[in-house]
Amino acid sequence: MLGNIIGGFIVILVGATLAPTVANEVQGAEDNANITGAAQTIIGLTTLFYCLAIASTGIGIATVGLRNSGLM
């Protein structure tokens, strides 16, 4: 139980720490490549999808820990 909760917080912490790096690389990809239209929109949304994936993964791991302990 406690391991899952701590694991969820570690996933969120590491993911939040790496989010600016992901955003910088996405911005660099948009600036250096000749990308227009739908491809540029999808590349622009990469940072959003990354942050959503990190948040949902951390919450999912913590939820499993709470469910195993009987609190949820």
Residue pairs with C-beta under 8 A, 6 or more apart in sequence:
1 65
1 66
1 68
1 69
2 65
3 65
4 61
4 62
4 64
4 65
4 66
4 68
5 61
5 62
5 65
5 66
7 61
7 62
7 65
8 57
8 58
8 59
8 60
8 61
8 62
8 63
8 65
9 58
9 62
11 54
11 57
11 58
11 61
12 54
12 55
12 58
15 50
15 51
15 53
15 54
15 55
15 57
15 58
16 54
19 47
19 50
19 51
19 54
22 46
22 47
22 50
23 47
26 43
26 44
26 46
26 47
29 35
29 43
30 40
30 43
30 44
35 43
63 72
66 72
